[in-house]
Amino acid sequence: MEQDLEIKLEAQDRKLEEIYKSIERMRKYFLWTLLITIATIILPLVAFAFVIPWFIKAITSAYGI
């Protein structure tokens, strides 16, 4: 009886270790997804906040408005 319990506990330990590894891979995947999203969406929006006023100023000064 105790032998069976020990075997089941070892099997659970192996499965828990596999789950942990899988969760760590998913965490890294989500982290990189977040970083890529920030780099491709948020940073250009911030850049436009500085570029658009400069562009409008350049256009209006060129036409003398």
Phi and psi restraints in degrees (range 20) as a CNS / XPLOR table:
assign (resid 1 and name C) (resid 2 and name N)
       (resid 2 and name CA) (resid 2 and name C) 1.0 -67.9 20.0 2
assign (resid 2 and name N) (resid 2 and name CA)
       (resid 2 and name C) (resid 3 and name N) 1.0 -31.3 20.0 2
assign (resid 2 and name C) (resid 3 and name N)
       (resid 3 and name CA) (resid 3 and name C) 1.0 -63.6 20.0 2
assign (resid 3 and name N) (resid 3 and name CA)
       (resid 3 and name C) (resid 4 and name N) 1.0 -43.2 20.0 2
assign (resid 3 and name C) (resid 4 and name N)
       (resid 4 and name CA) (resid 4 and name C) 1.0 -63.8 20.0 2
assign (resid 4 and name N) (resid 4 and name CA)
       (resid 4 and name C) (resid 5 and name N) 1.0 -41.1 20.0 2
assign (resid 4 and name C) (resid 5 and name N)
       (resid 5 and name CA) (resid 5 and name C) 1.0 -63.1 20.0 2
assign (resid 5 and name N) (resid 5 and name CA)
       (resid 5 and name C) (resid 6 and name N) 1.0 -41.1 20.0 2
assign (resid 5 and name C) (resid 6 and name N)
       (resid 6 and name CA) (resid 6 and name C) 1.0 -65.5 20.0 2
assign (resid 6 and name N) (resid 6 and name CA)
       (resid 6 and name C) (resid 7 and name N) 1.0 -40.3 20.0 2
assign (resid 6 and name C) (resid 7 and name N)
       (resid 7 and name CA) (resid 7 and name C) 1.0 -64.2 20.0 2
assign (resid 7 and name N) (resid 7 and name CA)
       (resid 7 and name C) (resid 8 and name N) 1.0 -42.0 20.0 2
assign (resid 7 and name C) (resid 8 and name N)
       (resid 8 and name CA) (resid 8 and name C) 1.0 -65.8 20.0 2
assign (resid 8 and name N) (resid 8 and name CA)
       (resid 8 and name C) (resid 9 and name N) 1.0 -39.0 20.0 2
assign (resid 8 and name C) (resid 9 and name N)
       (resid 9 and name CA) (resid 9 and name C) 1.0 -65.1 20.0 2
assign (resid 9 and name N) (resid 9 and name CA)
       (resid 9 and name C) (resid 10 and name N) 1.0 -39.9 20.0 2
assign (resid 9 and name C) (resid 10 and name N)
       (resid 10 and name CA) (resid 10 and name C) 1.0 -65.4 20.0 2
assign (resid 10 and name N) (resid 10 and name CA)
       (resid 10 and name C) (resid 11 and name N) 1.0 -39.3 20.0 2
assign (resid 10 and name C) (resid 11 and name N)
       (resid 11 and name CA) (resid 11 and name C) 1.0 -64.8 20.0 2
assign (resid 11 and name N) (resid 11 and name CA)
       (resid 11 and name C) (resid 12 and name N) 1.0 -40.8 20.0 2
assign (resid 11 and name C) (resid 12 and name N)
       (resid 12 and name CA) (resid 12 and name C) 1.0 -64.7 20.0 2
assign (resid 12 and name N) (resid 12 and name CA)
       (resid 12 and name C) (resid 13 and name N) 1.0 -39.1 20.0 2
assign (resid 12 and name C) (resid 13 and name N)
       (resid 13 and name CA) (resid 13 and name C) 1.0 -61.5 20.0 2
assign (resid 13 and name N) (resid 13 and name CA)
       (resid 13 and name C) (resid 14 and name N) 1.0 -43.0 20.0 2
assign (resid 13 and name C) (resid 14 and name N)
       (resid 14 and name CA) (resid 14 and name C) 1.0 -63.5 20.0 2
assign (resid 14 and name N) (resid 14 and name CA)
       (resid 14 and name C) (resid 15 and name N) 1.0 -43.7 20.0 2
assign (resid 14 and name C) (resid 15 and name N)
       (resid 15 and name CA) (resid 15 and name C) 1.0 -65.8 20.0 2
assign (resid 15 and name N) (resid 15 and name CA)
       (resid 15 and name C) (resid 16 and name N) 1.0 -39.9 20.0 2
assign (resid 15 and name C) (resid 16 and name N)
       (resid 16 and name CA) (resid 16 and name C) 1.0 -63.2 20.0 2
assign (resid 16 and name N) (resid 16 and name CA)
       (resid 16 and name C) (resid 17 and name N) 1.0 -38.6 20.0 2
assign (resid 16 and name C) (resid 17 and name N)
       (resid 17 and name CA) (resid 17 and name C) 1.0 -64.7 20.0 2
assign (resid 17 and name N) (resid 17 and name CA)
       (resid 17 and name C) (resid 18 and name N) 1.0 -40.4 20.0 2
assign (resid 17 and name C) (resid 18 and name N)
       (resid 18 and name CA) (resid 18 and name C) 1.0 -64.9 20.0 2
assign (resid 18 and name N) (resid 18 and name CA)
       (resid 18 and name C) (resid 19 and name N) 1.0 -40.8 20.0 2
assign (resid 18 and name C) (resid 19 and name N)
       (resid 19 and name CA) (resid 19 and name C) 1.0 -63.3 20.0 2
assign (resid 19 and name N) (resid 19 and name CA)
       (resid 19 and name C) (resid 20 and name N) 1.0 -42.9 20.0 2
assign (resid 19 and name C) (resid 20 and name N)
       (resid 20 and name CA) (resid 20 and name C) 1.0 -60.2 20.0 2
assign (resid 20 and name N) (resid 20 and name CA)
       (resid 20 and name C) (resid 21 and name N) 1.0 -45.5 20.0 2
assign (resid 20 and name C) (resid 21 and name N)
       (resid 21 and name CA) (resid 21 and name C) 1.0 -62.4 20.0 2
assign (resid 21 and name N) (resid 21 and name CA)
       (resid 21 and name C) (resid 22 and name N) 1.0 -40.7 20.0 2
assign (resid 21 and name C) (resid 22 and name N)
       (resid 22 and name CA) (resid 22 and name C) 1.0 -64.8 20.0 2
assign (resid 22 and name N) (resid 22 and name CA)
       (resid 22 and name C) (resid 23 and name N) 1.0 -42.7 20.0 2
assign (resid 22 and name C) (resid 23 and name N)
       (resid 23 and name CA) (resid 23 and name C) 1.0 -65.2 20.0 2
assign (resid 23 and name N) (resid 23 and name CA)
       (resid 23 and name C) (resid 24 and name N) 1.0 -38.4 20.0 2
assign (resid 23 and name C) (resid 24 and name N)
       (resid 24 and name CA) (resid 24 and name C) 1.0 -64.5 20.0 2
assign (resid 24 and name N) (resid 24 and name CA)
       (resid 24 and name C) (resid 25 and name N) 1.0 -39.9 20.0 2
assign (resid 24 and name C) (resid 25 and name N)
       (resid 25 and name CA) (resid 25 and name C) 1.0 -62.7 20.0 2
assign (resid 25 and name N) (resid 25 and name CA)
       (resid 25 and name C) (resid 26 and name N) 1.0 -42.5 20.0 2
assign (resid 25 and name C) (resid 26 and name N)
       (resid 26 and name CA) (resid 26 and name C) 1.0 -65.3 20.0 2
assign (resid 26 and name N) (resid 26 and name CA)
       (resid 26 and name C) (resid 27 and name N) 1.0 -38.9 20.0 2
assign (resid 26 and name C) (resid 27 and name N)
       (resid 27 and name CA) (resid 27 and name C) 1.0 -62.7 20.0 2
assign (resid 27 and name N) (resid 27 and name CA)
       (resid 27 and name C) (resid 28 and name N) 1.0 -44.1 20.0 2
assign (resid 27 and name C) (resid 28 and name N)
       (resid 28 and name CA) (resid 28 and name C) 1.0 -64.9 20.0 2
assign (resid 28 and name N) (resid 28 and name CA)
       (resid 28 and name C) (resid 29 and name N) 1.0 -39.0 20.0 2
assign (resid 28 and name C) (resid 29 and name N)
       (resid 29 and name CA) (resid 29 and name C) 1.0 -61.7 20.0 2
assign (resid 29 and name N) (resid 29 and name CA)
       (resid 29 and name C) (resid 30 and name N) 1.0 -46.6 20.0 2
assign (resid 29 and name C) (resid 30 and name N)
       (resid 30 and name CA) (resid 30 and name C) 1.0 -65.6 20.0 2
assign (resid 30 and name N) (resid 30 and name CA)
       (resid 30 and name C) (resid 31 and name N) 1.0 -36.3 20.0 2
assign (resid 30 and name C) (resid 31 and name N)
       (resid 31 and name CA) (resid 31 and name C) 1.0 -62.4 20.0 2
assign (resid 31 and name N) (resid 31 and name CA)
       (resid 31 and name C) (resid 32 and name N) 1.0 -47.9 20.0 2
assign (resid 31 and name C) (resid 32 and name N)
       (resid 32 and name CA) (resid 32 and name C) 1.0 -66.3 20.0 2
assign (resid 32 and name N) (resid 32 and name CA)
       (resid 32 and name C) (resid 33 and name N) 1.0 -35.1 20.0 2
assign (resid 32 and name C) (resid 33 and name N)
       (resid 33 and name CA) (resid 33 and name C) 1.0 -62.3 20.0 2
assign (resid 33 and name N) (resid 33 and name CA)
       (resid 33 and name C) (resid 34 and name N) 1.0 -43.2 20.0 2
assign (resid 33 and name C) (resid 34 and name N)
       (resid 34 and name CA) (resid 34 and name C) 1.0 -62.9 20.0 2
assign (resid 34 and name N) (resid 34 and name CA)
       (resid 34 and name C) (resid 35 and name N) 1.0 -44.8 20.0 2
assign (resid 34 and name C) (resid 35 and name N)
       (resid 35 and name CA) (resid 35 and name C) 1.0 -64.6 20.0 2
assign (resid 35 and name N) (resid 35 and name CA)
       (resid 35 and name C) (resid 36 and name N) 1.0 -41.1 20.0 2
assign (resid 35 and name C) (resid 36 and name N)
       (resid 36 and name CA) (resid 36 and name C) 1.0 -67.2 20.0 2
assign (resid 36 and name N) (resid 36 and name CA)
       (resid 36 and name C) (resid 37 and name N) 1.0 -38.6 20.0 2
assign (resid 36 and name C) (resid 37 and name N)
       (resid 37 and name CA) (resid 37 and name C) 1.0 -62.4 20.0 2
assign (resid 37 and name N) (resid 37 and name CA)
       (resid 37 and name C) (resid 38 and name N) 1.0 -44.1 20.0 2
assign (resid 37 and name C) (resid 38 and name N)
       (resid 38 and name CA) (resid 38 and name C) 1.0 -62.5 20.0 2
assign (resid 38 and name N) (resid 38 and name CA)
       (resid 38 and name C) (resid 39 and name N) 1.0 -42.9 20.0 2
assign (resid 38 and name C) (resid 39 and name N)
       (resid 39 and name CA) (resid 39 and name C) 1.0 -68.0 20.0 2
assign (resid 39 and name N) (resid 39 and name CA)
       (resid 39 and name C) (resid 40 and name N) 1.0 -32.0 20.0 2
assign (resid 39 and name C) (resid 40 and name N)
       (resid 40 and name CA) (resid 40 and name C) 1.0 -96.5 20.0 2
assign (resid 40 and name N) (resid 40 and name CA)
       (resid 40 and name C) (resid 41 and name N) 1.0 -18.6 20.0 2
assign (resid 40 and name C) (resid 41 and name N)
       (resid 41 and name CA) (resid 41 and name C) 1.0 -117.0 20.0 2
assign (resid 41 and name N) (resid 41 and name CA)
       (resid 41 and name C) (resid 42 and name N) 1.0 -53.3 20.0 2
assign (resid 41 and name C) (resid 42 and name N)
       (resid 42 and name CA) (resid 42 and name C) 1.0 -70.9 20.0 2
assign (resid 42 and name N) (resid 42 and name CA)
       (resid 42 and name C) (resid 43 and name N) 1.0 -46.9 20.0 2
assign (resid 42 and name C) (resid 43 and name N)
       (resid 43 and name CA) (resid 43 and name C) 1.0 -61.4 20.0 2
assign (resid 43 and name N) (resid 43 and name CA)
       (resid 43 and name C) (resid 44 and name N) 1.0 -43.1 20.0 2
assign (resid 43 and name C) (resid 44 and name N)
       (resid 44 and name CA) (resid 44 and name C) 1.0 -63.3 20.0 2
assign (resid 44 and name N) (resid 44 and name CA)
       (resid 44 and name C) (resid 45 and name N) 1.0 -35.9 20.0 2
assign (resid 44 and name C) (resid 45 and name N)
       (resid 45 and name CA) (resid 45 and name C) 1.0 -63.9 20.0 2
assign (resid 45 and name N) (resid 45 and name CA)
       (resid 45 and name C) (resid 46 and name N) 1.0 -40.4 20.0 2
assign (resid 45 and name C) (resid 46 and name N)
       (resid 46 and name CA) (resid 46 and name C) 1.0 -66.1 20.0 2
assign (resid 46 and name N) (resid 46 and name CA)
       (resid 46 and name C) (resid 47 and name N) 1.0 -40.4 20.0 2
assign (resid 46 and name C) (resid 47 and name N)
       (resid 47 and name CA) (resid 47 and name C) 1.0 -64.0 20.0 2
assign (resid 47 and name N) (resid 47 and name CA)
       (resid 47 and name C) (resid 48 and name N) 1.0 -40.3 20.0 2
assign (resid 47 and name C) (resid 48 and name N)
       (resid 48 and name CA) (resid 48 and name C) 1.0 -62.9 20.0 2
assign (resid 48 and name N) (resid 48 and name CA)
       (resid 48 and name C) (resid 49 and name N) 1.0 -31.5 20.0 2
assign (resid 48 and name C) (resid 49 and name N)
       (resid 49 and name CA) (resid 49 and name C) 1.0 -62.6 20.0 2
assign (resid 49 and name N) (resid 49 and name CA)
       (resid 49 and name C) (resid 50 and name N) 1.0 -27.8 20.0 2
assign (resid 49 and name C) (resid 50 and name N)
       (resid 50 and name CA) (resid 50 and name C) 1.0 -95.4 20.0 2
assign (resid 50 and name N) (resid 50 and name CA)
       (resid 50 and name C) (resid 51 and name N) 1.0 -30.9 20.0 2
assign (resid 50 and name C) (resid 51 and name N)
       (resid 51 and name CA) (resid 51 and name C) 1.0 -78.1 20.0 2
assign (resid 51 and name N) (resid 51 and name CA)
       (resid 51 and name C) (resid 52 and name N) 1.0 -41.3 20.0 2
assign (resid 51 and name C) (resid 52 and name N)
       (resid 52 and name CA) (resid 52 and name C) 1.0 -61.8 20.0 2
assign (resid 52 and name N) (resid 52 and name CA)
       (resid 52 and name C) (resid 53 and name N) 1.0 -47.0 20.0 2
assign (resid 52 and name C) (resid 53 and name N)
       (resid 53 and name CA) (resid 53 and name C) 1.0 -61.5 20.0 2
assign (resid 53 and name N) (resid 53 and name CA)
       (resid 53 and name C) (resid 54 and name N) 1.0 -39.5 20.0 2
assign (resid 53 and name C) (resid 54 and name N)
       (resid 54 and name CA) (resid 54 and name C) 1.0 -63.2 20.0 2
assign (resid 54 and name N) (resid 54 and name CA)
       (resid 54 and name C) (resid 55 and name N) 1.0 -42.1 20.0 2
assign (resid 54 and name C) (resid 55 and name N)
       (resid 55 and name CA) (resid 55 and name C) 1.0 -64.3 20.0 2
assign (resid 55 and name N) (resid 55 and name CA)
       (resid 55 and name C) (resid 56 and name N) 1.0 -43.8 20.0 2
assign (resid 55 and name C) (resid 56 and name N)
       (resid 56 and name CA) (resid 56 and name C) 1.0 -63.1 20.0 2
assign (resid 56 and name N) (resid 56 and name CA)
       (resid 56 and name C) (resid 57 and name N) 1.0 -40.8 20.0 2
assign (resid 56 and name C) (resid 57 and name N)
       (resid 57 and name CA) (resid 57 and name C) 1.0 -63.3 20.0 2
assign (resid 57 and name N) (resid 57 and name CA)
       (resid 57 and name C) (resid 58 and name N) 1.0 -43.3 20.0 2
assign (resid 57 and name C) (resid 58 and name N)
       (resid 58 and name CA) (resid 58 and name C) 1.0 -64.2 20.0 2
assign (resid 58 and name N) (resid 58 and name CA)
       (resid 58 and name C) (resid 59 and name N) 1.0 -41.2 20.0 2
assign (resid 58 and name C) (resid 59 and name N)
       (resid 59 and name CA) (resid 59 and name C) 1.0 -67.9 20.0 2
assign (resid 59 and name N) (resid 59 and name CA)
       (resid 59 and name C) (resid 60 and name N) 1.0 -45.1 20.0 2
assign (resid 59 and name C) (resid 60 and name N)
       (resid 60 and name CA) (resid 60 and name C) 1.0 -67.3 20.0 2
assign (resid 60 and name N) (resid 60 and name CA)
       (resid 60 and name C) (resid 61 and name N) 1.0 -34.5 20.0 2
assign (resid 60 and name C) (resid 61 and name N)
       (resid 61 and name CA) (resid 61 and name C) 1.0 -73.0 20.0 2
assign (resid 61 and name N) (resid 61 and name CA)
       (resid 61 and name C) (resid 62 and name N) 1.0 -29.5 20.0 2
assign (resid 61 and name C) (resid 62 and name N)
       (resid 62 and name CA) (resid 62 and name C) 1.0 -69.2 20.0 2
assign (resid 62 and name N) (resid 62 and name CA)
       (resid 62 and name C) (resid 63 and name N) 1.0 -36.4 20.0 2
assign (resid 62 and name C) (resid 63 and name N)
       (resid 63 and name CA) (resid 63 and name C) 1.0 -94.4 20.0 2
assign (resid 63 and name N) (resid 63 and name CA)
       (resid 63 and name C) (resid 64 and name N) 1.0 -3.0 20.0 2
assign (resid 63 and name C) (resid 64 and name N)
       (resid 64 and name CA) (resid 64 and name C) 1.0 69.5 20.0 2
assign (resid 64 and name N) (resid 64 and name CA)
       (resid 64 and name C) (resid 65 and name N) 1.0 31.8 20.0 2
